[in-house]
Amino acid sequence: MESQFRRGILDACVLAVLERGESYGYQLVKDISQFIDITESTLYPILKRLEASNQLEVFTQEHNGRLRKYYRITAAGKERITQLMSEWEEIVKVYQFIQKERCESHE
């Protein structure tokens, strides 16, 4: 999968999970990896990029005597999901067009 395309998909996945509620890195990997391959080493640069663009915010909270970094979506992040979904609808239309053309050319 082309890296820019994959990056957009992973951004959308992270934001979608956070739209359900705040979470932390390991849990995000578990939630997302059910649908697309992602590792912690892939996730953390995404989280930093989304934080830098104000699409999510970070806070720490104690868990079992240790501080854990949590992430929550912002209004800008919710707006980005809406934008990504709109772009995705366009990609689906293009995919359907290509499928149709390929099927018709093989008849």
C-alpha positions in Angstrom: 0.0 0.0 0.0 1.4 3.4 -0.9 2.8 5.1 2.1 0.9 8.4 1.9 -2.4 6.5 1.5 -1.6 4.2 4.4 -0.6 7.1 6.5 -4.0 8.7 5.9 -5.8 5.5 6.8 -3.8 5.1 10.0 -4.5 8.7 11.0 -8.2 8.0 10.5 -8.1 4.8 12.5 -6.3 6.5 15.4 -8.8 9.4 15.4 -11.8 7.1 15.1 -10.7 5.0 18.1 -10.1 8.2 20.1 -13.5 9.5 19.1 -15.0 6.6 21.1 -13.0 7.8 24.1 -9.5 8.6 25.4 -7.0 5.9 25.2 -3.2 5.1 25.6 -0.7 3.8 23.1 -0.7 0.0 23.8 -4.5 -0.1 23.8 -4.7 1.9 20.5 -2.4 -0.7 18.9 -4.6 -3.5 20.1 -7.8 -1.8 18.9 -6.4 -0.8 15.5 -4.4 -4.0 14.7 -7.6 -6.0 14.5 -8.2 -4.3 11.2 -4.8 -3.1 9.9 -1.3 -4.0 10.8 0.2 -1.4 13.1 3.0 -1.5 15.7 3.9 0.8 18.5 6.9 2.0 16.5 4.4 3.0 13.8 1.8 4.5 16.1 3.9 6.9 18.2 5.1 9.1 15.2 1.4 9.2 14.2 0.4 10.4 17.7 3.1 13.0 17.7 2.1 14.3 14.3 -1.6 14.4 15.3 -0.7 16.2 18.5 1.4 18.7 16.6 -1.5 19.5 14.3 -3.8 19.9 17.3 -6.0 16.9 16.3 -5.4 15.2 19.6 -4.2 16.2 23.0 -2.0 14.3 25.5 -2.3 14.1 29.2 -0.8 11.8 31.9 -2.7 9.9 34.5 -1.6 7.5 37.2 -2.3 3.8 36.5 -1.2 1.1 39.0 1.3 3.5 40.6 2.8 4.7 37.3 2.1 7.6 35.0 0.5 6.6 31.7 0.2 8.9 28.7 -3.3 9.2 27.4 -4.6 10.7 24.2 -8.0 12.4 23.5 -9.4 13.7 20.2 -9.9 17.5 19.8 -12.5 19.4 17.7 -9.9 19.6 15.0 -9.5 15.9 15.1 -13.2 15.3 14.7 -13.2 17.7 11.8 -10.4 15.7 10.2 -12.3 12.5 10.5 -15.2 14.1 8.7 -12.8 15.3 6.0 -11.2 11.9 5.7 -14.6 10.2 5.4 -15.5 12.6 2.6 -12.2 11.8 0.8 -12.8 8.1 1.4 -16.2 8.3 -0.4 -14.5 9.7 -3.4 -11.8 6.9 -3.3 -14.6 4.3 -3.2 -16.3 5.9 -6.2 -13.0 5.8 -8.1 -12.5 2.1 -7.1 -15.9 1.2 -8.2 -15.3 2.9 -11.6 -12.0 1.1 -12.1 -13.7 -2.3 -11.2 -16.5 -1.6 -13.6 -14.1 -0.7 -16.4 -12.0 -3.8 -15.8 -15.0 -6.1 -15.7 -16.4 -4.6 -18.9 -13.0 -4.9 -20.7 -12.8 -8.6 -19.9 -16.3 -9.4 -21.3 
